[in-house]
Amino acid sequence: MKIRKSVLAAVVIAGLLLCIGLAVYWRDFTVVKIGNAGKETENKKSTSAQWEEAAHTPLGKYPETVEYTLGKIAGANNANMPVGDTYEDNAYTRYLREILNIQNVDVFELEAGGSYEEALEMAIADKDIPDVLVVNGRDNLIRLAEDGLIEDLTEVYEECTTDTIKEMYDSYGEDLLDSATFNGRLYAFPNVAIDDGEMLLWLRADWIEQLGLEEPKSMEEAMEIVKAFVENDIAGGGQTIGLACSTGLIAGSSETYGVDGIFTKYGSAPEKWILDDDGQVVYGSLTDETKEALGYLNELYEEGILDSRFLLRKTENIDELVAEGQCGAVFGRWWAPNNPLNLSYSEDNTADWKPYLFKEDVQNQVQTFESYDEWMYVVVRKGYEHPEIVGKYVSAIFDYSRYEDDQYAREVNEYFSINVDPTARPMNINVDYIDALYRCGDNLQKALNGEISITQLSGLEKSYYDTCRSFISGNLTTANGWSAYASRIQAVGVLNSTGVRKKPAISMGRADGEIPQTLQELEQQTFLQIIAGEKPLDYFDTFVEEWYENGGADLTESVRKSYAETLE
């Protein structure tokens, strides 16, 4: 059979087209395959770069969630977090997942004051600590470092903290970071203690007005007002008490109902190691100034100005008296409206507590020491793959969320306005400027006065600004609203008006300076007896002699020697 040339030509052409088509297909297939392989290589390089960036920068985000086990200090009442929030899922942890992609897995959640310390001691003794741990006390930090259980965080601090965080730590001088440094290497991120200002005297201003009295211009005038409260039984029913006072006498920076302001007035610093006028280290409870303050407190007790039943009161009893409107005078820090005065406002929002501070009483400051014995530090388990997360955490929570991030940080900053306790944070430390309180108060007042734009406020300040403005305008009448205004505006304003700033504490070196319990009991018993008139004021001199004879002399010598070593 013959085949026509035309048909044969068609077949040839078709075959050629088929070959060309197969060649093009194979070419394109090869190109696609090579292209996909290239993209996979690029993706791998991109992911690797993300891990590298995250490991060496303050805010670089991990490409995958990094989990870390944590020993968590919990707070009372679930740290006052909103219903549904937990220590592993709250505003802070959600923010950290969004910004850094890190997540805590708590191996224990225990309150400080016993349970947490027991778990910490057990973990250290067993040499089995979680990836990240909040350590109470420098002694424990030293044990962990000497046993080789924790990571050297020197490079972490240099690479993974922002310039702002470094400025914050620098504002405390060298002693704070030095307390976590061994052989020139940093092994922990220390907590900071901002300048809380002097102890304020809080008086019921509505009672002052009701009695037709003038506002006080000195401590003596203020005490006469308290006397008028009692003599006129302003609370009614014979229930009015004088100046609230706990048997501890010294509230320090965290407790309530001390009479620290009286000691400060006389240039005394009980329960602190101090430098005297001759540059000598002495225990502040033993000075002539302390004796003078005790004499004045005895006068207040004898005149009924100091609560006549203070020796029988416990803190919870005084809380009840404040809440029920039977007490109109307490000493407290700037944050007293948050605790305990919000108890009073919650029961009676006409209770107008006002802070007072008299400049002449805070001029004679003494230089105090810090042993860091009860300080908090964040450490990382030796061998944990991502020790940098502590630097990144500090940078994200204490810098970025406060000063730069307007998109995701709102929920975090709202926690402050609703009075959520700082223990809601995974790592229970605070990092801020030493004068952070004054910076915030000054900016808030300027914004409320219209002197600066609210866009110039940090995220934290904006949160307080919104709350304070709502309270001032009458749109917010809750106790939390009043607490924010009374603390951040009124109290800080009074502190600012004196122009006085506390001297940063200086380190006493390796000595912890802890006072033995026997000497603590001797001191408390003596002070209470003198105030209540059970012992004459001159008995104070006998107390000082007994204090030195019963171990105080050796203790003082060890502290002096340790401090001298820091000067070498």
C-alpha positions in Angstrom: 0.0 0.0 0.0 1.4 3.4 -1.0 1.3 6.3 1.3 0.6 9.7 -0.1 3.4 12.2 0.4 1.1 14.6 2.0 0.0 12.1 4.7 3.6 11.2 5.3 4.6 14.8 5.7 1.7 15.3 8.2 2.9 12.3 10.2 6.5 13.6 10.3 5.3 17.1 11.3 3.1 15.6 14.1 6.1 13.6 15.4 8.3 16.6 15.4 5.7 18.6 17.3 5.3 15.8 19.8 9.0 15.7 20.4 9.2 19.5 20.7 6.3 19.4 23.2 7.9 16.7 25.3 11.1 18.7 25.3 9.4 21.9 26.4 7.5 19.9 29.1 10.6 18.4 30.5 12.3 21.8 30.4 9.5 23.4 32.3 9.2 20.5 34.7 12.9 20.7 35.4 12.7 24.5 35.9 9.8 24.1 38.3 11.5 21.4 40.3 14.7 23.4 40.5 12.7 26.5 41.4 10.9 24.7 44.2 14.1 23.3 45.5 15.5 26.8 45.5 12.5 28.1 47.4 12.9 25.4 50.0 16.5 26.3 50.4 15.6 30.0 50.7 12.9 29.2 53.3 15.4 27.1 55.3 17.9 30.0 55.2 15.1 32.4 56.1 14.0 30.3 59.1 17.6 29.9 60.2 18.1 33.6 60.0 15.0 34.2 62.2 16.3 31.8 64.8 19.7 33.6 64.7 18.1 37.0 65.0 15.9 35.9 67.8 18.9 34.5 69.7 20.9 37.7 69.5 18.5 40.6 69.6 16.2 42.0 72.2 12.9 41.8 70.2 13.6 39.3 67.4 10.7 36.9 67.2 11.2 33.1 67.2 9.8 31.4 64.1 8.3 28.7 66.4 7.0 28.9 70.0 9.8 28.4 72.5 8.6 27.0 75.8 10.4 27.3 79.1 9.6 25.7 82.4 9.3 28.2 85.3 9.3 28.3 89.0 6.5 30.9 89.5 5.8 33.2 92.5 2.1 33.5 92.7 0.0 36.3 94.3 -3.0 36.3 96.6 -6.4 36.1 95.0 -4.9 34.9 91.7 -2.9 38.1 91.5 -6.3 39.9 91.1 -6.4 38.9 87.4 -9.7 39.1 85.5 -11.8 35.9 85.7 -10.5 33.3 83.3 -6.9 34.5 83.2 -4.2 32.2 84.6 -0.5 32.4 85.3 0.1 30.6 81.9 -2.6 32.5 80.0 -3.0 36.2 80.8 -2.3 39.6 79.3 1.4 39.2 79.8 1.8 35.7 78.4 -0.4 36.5 75.4 1.7 39.6 74.7 4.9 37.6 75.0 3.6 35.0 72.5 2.6 37.7 70.1 5.9 39.7 70.3 8.5 37.0 71.0 6.7 33.7 70.6 7.7 32.4 74.1 5.5 30.6 76.6 6.0 29.6 80.2 5.1 26.2 81.5 4.9 26.5 85.3 6.3 23.6 87.3 5.1 25.2 90.5 3.0 28.2 91.3 3.4 29.1 95.0 3.0 32.2 97.1 6.0 33.9 98.6 6.4 33.7 102.3 7.0 30.0 102.9 5.7 27.7 100.2 7.7 29.2 97.4 10.9 29.3 99.5 10.5 25.7 100.5 10.1 24.6 96.8 13.1 26.8 95.9 15.2 25.2 98.6 14.3 21.7 97.5 15.1 22.4 93.9 18.5 23.9 94.8 19.3 21.0 97.2 18.3 18.4 94.5 20.3 20.4 91.9 17.2 20.1 89.7 15.8 23.6 88.8 13.4 24.6 86.0 14.6 26.4 82.9 13.9 29.8 84.5 13.7 30.5 88.2 13.0 33.5 90.3 15.4 33.3 93.3 14.8 34.9 96.6 18.0 36.1 98.2 21.5 36.6 97.1 22.7 33.7 99.2 20.7 31.4 97.0 22.0 33.0 93.9 25.6 32.5 95.2 24.8 28.8 95.8 23.5 28.3 92.3 26.4 30.0 90.7 29.1 28.2 92.8 27.4 24.8 92.1 27.4 25.5 88.4 23.6 25.2 88.1 22.9 28.5 86.2 23.9 30.1 82.9 26.4 33.0 82.5 24.1 35.8 81.2 26.8 38.4 80.4 26.3 38.1 76.6 22.6 37.9 77.0 22.6 41.2 78.8 24.8 42.8 76.2 22.9 41.5 73.1 19.3 40.9 74.2 18.5 43.9 76.3 17.6 47.3 74.8 19.5 50.5 75.5 16.6 51.6 77.6 16.8 48.6 79.9 20.5 49.2 80.3 19.8 52.8 81.2 17.3 51.7 83.8 19.9 49.4 85.5 22.5 52.1 85.2 20.3 54.6 87.1 20.9 52.6 90.3 24.7 52.9 90.1 27.0 49.8 89.9 26.0 48.0 93.1 22.7 46.5 91.8 24.2 44.6 88.8 27.3 43.9 90.8 25.2 42.0 93.3 24.5 39.4 90.5 28.1 39.4 89.2 30.8 36.9 90.1 34.3 36.9 88.7 33.3 39.7 86.3 30.4 37.7 84.8 26.7 38.4 85.2 24.6 35.4 86.3 21.2 36.9 87.0 18.8 39.7 86.2 18.1 41.5 89.5 14.9 43.1 90.6 15.0 46.8 91.1 13.5 49.0 93.8 12.4 52.3 92.5 12.4 55.4 94.7 9.0 55.2 96.4 9.6 58.5 98.1 9.1 59.2 101.8 6.3 57.9 103.9 3.2 60.1 103.6 0.7 61.0 106.3 -2.8 60.3 105.0 -5.6 62.2 106.8 -9.4 62.3 106.3 -9.7 65.8 104.7 -13.5 65.6 104.9 -13.2 65.3 108.7 -10.8 68.3 108.8 -13.4 70.3 106.9 -16.2 69.0 109.0 -14.5 70.2 112.2 -13.7 73.6 110.6 -9.9 73.1 110.9 -7.1 74.4 108.8 -5.0 72.0 106.8 -1.7 71.2 108.6 1.6 72.8 107.6 3.8 70.8 110.0 3.8 67.4 111.7 2.9 69.0 115.0 -0.2 70.6 113.5 -1.1 67.3 111.8 -1.0 65.5 115.2 -3.2 68.2 116.7 -5.7 67.5 114.0 -5.6 63.8 114.8 -6.2 64.7 118.5 -9.2 66.7 117.4 -10.6 63.7 115.5 -10.5 61.6 118.7 -11.7 64.3 121.2 -14.6 65.2 118.9 -15.3 61.5 118.2 -15.7 62.4 114.6 -16.6 58.8 113.7 -19.4 58.7 116.3 -20.4 56.2 118.9 -17.1 56.5 120.8 -15.5 54.5 118.0 -12.9 57.0 116.7 -9.3 55.9 117.1 -6.1 58.0 116.8 -3.2 57.5 114.5 -3.1 53.9 113.3 0.0 51.9 114.3 1.1 48.3 114.0 3.3 46.7 116.7 5.9 46.3 114.0 6.3 50.1 114.0 8.3 50.1 110.8 6.4 49.4 107.6 9.4 49.7 105.3 8.5 49.7 101.6 5.8 47.0 101.4 3.8 46.7 104.7 1.2 49.1 106.2 0.5 51.0 109.4 4.0 51.7 110.5 5.0 55.1 111.9 8.1 55.5 109.7 7.3 59.1 109.1 7.9 60.0 112.8 11.3 58.3 112.7 12.2 60.1 109.4 11.2 63.4 111.0 14.0 62.9 113.6 16.6 61.7 111.0 16.3 58.1 112.3 16.4 54.9 110.1 15.5 52.0 112.4 16.2 48.4 111.1 18.7 49.7 108.6 22.4 49.8 108.6 23.5 53.4 108.0 26.6 55.6 107.7 26.7 58.1 110.6 28.0 61.6 110.4 31.5 60.3 111.0 31.3 57.9 108.1 31.0 54.9 110.5 28.7 52.0 109.9 26.1 51.7 112.6 22.8 50.0 113.1 20.1 52.7 112.7 18.0 51.5 115.6 20.7 52.4 118.1 21.2 56.1 117.3 20.3 59.2 119.4 17.9 60.2 116.7 15.9 57.0 117.2 15.8 57.7 120.9 14.3 61.1 120.2 11.7 59.7 117.9 10.6 57.2 120.5 10.3 60.0 123.0 7.9 61.8 120.6 5.9 58.7 120.0 5.5 58.3 123.8 4.1 61.8 124.0 1.6 61.1 121.2 0.5 57.9 123.0 0.1 59.7 126.3 -2.0 62.4 124.7 -4.3 59.8 122.9 -3.1 60.9 119.5 -1.5 57.5 118.8 -4.1 54.7 118.8 -4.4 53.9 122.5 -5.0 50.2 121.8 -2.3 49.8 119.2 -0.5 47.1 121.2 -3.6 44.9 120.8 -4.2 45.5 117.1 -3.3 43.1 114.2 -3.2 44.3 110.6 -6.6 42.9 109.8 -8.1 44.7 112.8 -6.8 48.0 111.6 -8.0 47.2 108.0 -11.5 46.9 109.5 -11.3 50.1 111.4 -10.2 51.9 108.2 -13.0 50.3 106.1 -15.6 51.1 108.7 -14.7 54.8 109.0 -13.3 54.7 112.6 -9.8 55.8 111.6 -8.8 59.0 109.9 -5.0 59.0 110.1 -2.4 56.5 108.8 1.1 56.6 107.5 1.5 55.1 104.0 3.5 55.2 100.8 2.2 56.8 97.6 0.4 53.6 96.8 -1.7 53.6 100.0 -4.9 54.3 98.1 -4.5 50.9 96.5 -4.1 49.3 99.8 -5.5 49.8 102.4 -7.4 53.1 101.7 -9.4 51.6 98.9 -11.2 49.6 101.6 -12.4 52.9 103.0 -13.5 54.3 99.7 -15.3 51.1 98.7 -17.4 51.4 101.8 -17.9 55.2 101.7 -16.9 57.2 98.6 -17.3 60.5 100.5 -14.2 59.5 102.5 -11.7 62.0 101.3 -8.2 60.8 102.2 -5.5 63.3 101.4 -1.6 62.9 101.6 0.7 65.2 103.5 4.5 65.5 103.7 6.4 68.3 105.4 9.6 69.4 103.7 11.4 70.1 107.0 10.9 66.5 108.1 12.7 64.9 105.1 15.7 67.1 104.8 18.0 65.2 107.1 18.4 62.0 105.1 20.8 59.3 106.2 22.8 57.0 103.9 21.5 53.4 104.2 23.0 50.1 103.1 21.5 47.3 101.1 22.6 43.7 101.6 20.6 42.2 98.7 20.0 39.3 101.0 16.3 39.3 100.3 16.5 40.6 96.7 14.9 38.7 93.8 16.9 37.5 90.8 15.9 35.7 87.6 18.3 32.9 86.7 18.5 30.4 83.8 19.3 26.7 84.2 22.7 25.7 83.0 22.3 24.0 79.6 18.9 25.5 78.7 19.0 26.1 74.9 17.6 29.6 75.0 19.0 31.6 78.0 18.5 34.7 76.0 14.7 34.7 76.7 15.2 36.4 80.0 16.8 39.4 78.3 14.2 39.4 75.6 11.4 39.1 78.3 12.7 42.1 80.2 13.1 44.2 77.0 9.6 43.3 75.8 7.7 43.8 79.1 9.6 46.7 80.7 10.6 48.7 77.6 8.8 47.9 74.3 5.3 47.4 75.8 5.6 50.6 77.8 7.3 53.0 75.4 6.8 51.9 71.8 4.1 49.3 71.2 0.7 50.8 70.7 -0.7 47.8 68.8 -0.5 44.8 71.1 0.4 46.2 74.5 -3.0 47.7 75.4 -4.2 44.7 77.3 -0.9 44.6 79.3 -1.2 48.3 80.2 -4.9 48.0 81.2 -3.8 45.5 83.9 -2.3 48.5 85.8 -5.5 50.5 85.7 -7.6 47.6 87.1 -5.0 47.0 89.9 -3.8 43.6 88.8 -0.8 42.5 91.0 2.6 42.3 89.4 2.8 38.6 90.3 0.7 38.1 87.2 3.9 38.4 85.2 5.7 35.2 84.5 9.0 36.3 85.9 8.2 38.2 89.1 10.7 41.1 88.9 10.4 44.7 88.0 12.9 46.7 85.9 12.5 50.5 85.7 14.3 53.8 86.3 15.0 54.6 89.9 12.9 57.8 89.4 10.2 56.1 87.5 7.5 57.1 89.9 8.3 60.8 89.5 8.6 60.6 85.7 5.2 59.0 85.4 3.5 61.4 87.8 5.0 64.4 86.1 3.9 63.3 82.6 0.4 62.4 83.8 -0.1 65.8 85.4 1.2 67.6 82.3 -1.1 65.6 80.0 -4.1 66.3 82.3 -3.2 70.0 82.2 -2.9 70.0 78.4 0.8 70.9 78.5 1.8 67.8 76.5 -0.1 65.6 74.1 -1.3 62.1 75.2 0.7 60.8 72.2 3.8 61.6 74.2 2.8 59.3 77.0 4.1 55.7 77.3 1.6 52.9 77.1 1.6 52.6 80.9 1.1 56.3 81.3 -1.8 56.4 78.8 -3.6 53.7 80.8 -3.3 55.7 84.0 -4.2 58.9 82.1 -7.5 57.4 80.9 -8.4 56.2 84.3 -7.5 59.4 86.1 -9.2 61.6 83.5 -12.4 59.5 83.8 -12.3 59.8 87.6 -11.8 63.6 87.5 -14.7 64.0 85.0 -17.0 61.9 87.2 -17.4 59.2 84.6 -15.6 56.6 86.8 -16.5 56.4 90.4 -15.0 53.0 91.3 -12.5 52.5 94.1 -9.9 51.6 91.4 -10.5 54.9 89.7 -10.1 56.8 92.9 -7.0 54.8 93.9 -5.3 55.6 90.5 -6.0 59.3 90.9 -5.1 59.6 94.6 -1.9 57.7 94.2 -0.5 58.7 90.8 -1.7 62.4 90.9 -2.2 63.5 94.5 0.4 61.5 96.3 3.2 61.8 93.7 2.4 65.5 93.4 3.0 65.9 97.1 6.3 64.0 96.9 7.4 66.1 93.9 6.5 69.3 95.8 9.3 68.7 98.4 12.0 68.3 95.7 13.6 65.6 97.9 14.9 62.3 96.4 16.1 59.4 98.4 19.7 58.5 98.4 20.2 55.1 96.6 21.3 52.5 99.1 24.9 51.3 98.9 26.2 47.8 99.2 27.7 46.4 102.4 29.5 43.7 100.4 29.2 40.0 101.2 27.9 40.6 104.8 24.1 40.2 104.9 23.8 42.2 108.1 20.8 40.1 109.2 19.8 40.9 112.8 19.5 37.7 114.9 16.0 37.0 116.2 17.0 37.5 119.8 18.1 41.0 119.0 15.1 41.7 116.9 12.8 40.7 119.8 14.9 42.8 122.2 14.5 45.8 120.0 10.8 45.5 119.4 10.0 44.9 123.1 12.1 47.9 124.2 10.6 50.2 121.6 7.0 49.2 122.5 7.7 49.6 126.2 9.1 53.1 125.8 6.2 54.2 123.6 3.6 52.8 125.9 5.3 54.4 129.0 6.2 51.0 130.6 9.9 52.0 130.5 11.4 55.5 130.8 13.0 57.0 127.7 16.5 56.6 129.2 16.0 52.9 129.2 17.0 53.2 125.6 20.6 53.5 126.6 20.4 50.2 128.5 18.9 48.6 125.4 21.8 49.8 123.3 24.3 48.3 125.8 22.5 45.0 125.9 22.3 44.9 122.1 26.0 45.2 121.7 26.8 42.7 124.5 24.5 40.0 123.1 26.2 39.6 119.7 25.6 43.1 118.2 29.2 44.2 118.6 30.6 41.2 116.6 27.9 41.7 114.0 28.7 45.4 113.6 32.3 44.6 113.3 31.7 42.1 110.5 29.5 44.6 108.6 32.1 47.3 108.9 34.8 45.0 107.6 32.7 43.9 104.7 31.9 47.5 103.7 35.5 48.5 104.0 36.4 45.7 101.5 34.0 47.3 98.9 36.1 50.5 99.1 39.4 48.8 98.4 
